[in-house]
C-alpha cells in the first residue's frame, strides 16, 4: 500500500487526475456533467454513477464519480480473491 503524506490531495501530483471542466451547482443543488466529458467517459442517459468522496478532519476534499458497473468490477476484483482464500481455509479446517 502506498502511504501518502498528510498534506497530499487525492488529485495531487502523479495521481492521474486533471481538470476536465468547471461546473456550477444551481440553487437546487444540481449540476450538469458536460457533454464532452460524458462522451469521453461513455456515460449514457439513465446510467448509474457512484459518488465517492475523500476527506479528512470531517471535511470532504475531493469528489469522484465512478460508473456503478466499474465499481462493481473493482470490488469483485478486491474481494473475490479474499473470499476464495477464506473459503479454501474454511474447507481445509473441516
C-alpha positions as CSV (number, residue, x, y, z in Angstrom):
1,X,0.0,0.0,0.0
2,X,1.3,3.5,-0.9
3,X,1.5,5.9,2.0
4,X,0.6,9.5,1.4
5,X,1.7,12.4,3.4
6,X,-1.0,14.2,5.3
7,X,-0.8,17.2,3.0
8,X,-1.4,15.4,-0.3
9,X,-4.8,15.6,-2.0
10,X,-6.5,12.8,-3.9
11,X,-5.7,14.6,-7.2
12,X,-2.2,15.6,-6.3
13,X,0.9,15.2,-8.5
14,X,1.2,11.8,-10.1
15,X,-2.4,10.8,-9.2
16,X,-3.5,10.9,-12.9
17,X,-6.2,13.5,-12.3
18,X,-6.8,16.5,-14.4
19,X,-9.4,19.3,-14.6
20,X,-11.8,18.4,-17.5
21,X,-14.2,21.3,-17.0
22,X,-15.8,23.6,-14.4
23,X,-19.4,23.0,-13.4
24,X,-21.8,25.2,-11.4
25,X,-24.2,24.0,-8.8
26,X,-27.6,25.6,-9.2
27,X,-29.9,26.7,-6.4
28,X,-31.5,23.3,-6.3
29,X,-28.1,21.6,-5.8
30,X,-27.9,20.2,-9.3
31,X,-25.1,20.4,-11.8
32,X,-24.6,19.4,-15.4
33,X,-21.9,16.9,-16.5
34,X,-20.7,18.5,-19.8
35,X,-21.4,16.5,-23.0
36,X,-17.8,16.2,-24.0
37,X,-17.0,14.6,-20.6
38,X,-20.0,12.3,-20.8
39,X,-18.9,11.3,-24.3
40,X,-15.3,10.6,-23.2
41,X,-16.4,8.6,-20.2
42,X,-19.1,6.8,-22.2
43,X,-21.8,7.9,-19.7
44,X,-25.3,7.2,-21.2
45,X,-28.6,8.7,-20.1
46,X,-30.0,6.8,-17.1
47,X,-26.7,5.2,-16.2
48,X,-25.9,4.9,-12.5
49,X,-22.8,6.7,-11.1
50,X,-21.4,6.2,-7.6
51,X,-20.3,9.4,-5.8
52,X,-17.1,8.7,-3.9
53,X,-15.6,11.2,-1.5
54,X,-12.2,11.6,0.1
55,X,-11.7,13.8,3.1
56,X,-10.1,14.4,6.4
57,X,-10.9,16.2,9.6
58,X,-14.6,15.8,8.9
59,X,-14.4,17.7,5.6
60,X,-14.9,16.4,2.1
61,X,-11.9,17.5,-0.1
62,X,-12.5,15.5,-3.3
63,X,-15.5,14.1,-5.1
64,X,-15.3,11.4,-7.8
65,X,-18.0,9.8,-10.0
66,X,-17.5,6.1,-10.9
67,X,-19.7,4.1,-13.2
68,X,-21.5,1.6,-11.0
69,X,-20.6,-1.4,-13.2
70,X,-16.9,-0.4,-13.0
71,X,-17.2,0.0,-9.2
72,X,-18.7,-3.5,-9.0
73,X,-15.8,-4.9,-11.1
74,X,-13.3,-3.2,-8.8
75,X,-15.0,-4.5,-5.6
76,X,-15.2,-8.0,-7.1
77,X,-11.5,-7.8,-8.0
78,X,-10.6,-6.9,-4.5
79,X,-13.0,-9.1,-2.5
80,X,-13.1,-12.1,-4.9
81,X,-9.6,-13.4,-4.1
82,X,-10.0,-12.7,-0.4
83,X,-13.4,-14.6,-0.4
84,X,-11.8,-17.5,-2.2
85,X,-9.0,-17.7,0.3
86,X,-11.4,-17.6,3.2
87,X,-13.4,-20.4,1.7
88,X,-10.4,-22.5,1.0
89,X,-9.1,-22.1,4.5
90,X,-12.5,-22.9,5.9
91,X,-12.8,-26.1,3.8
92,X,-9.3,-27.1,5.0
93,X,-10.3,-26.9,8.6
94,X,-13.5,-29.0,8.3
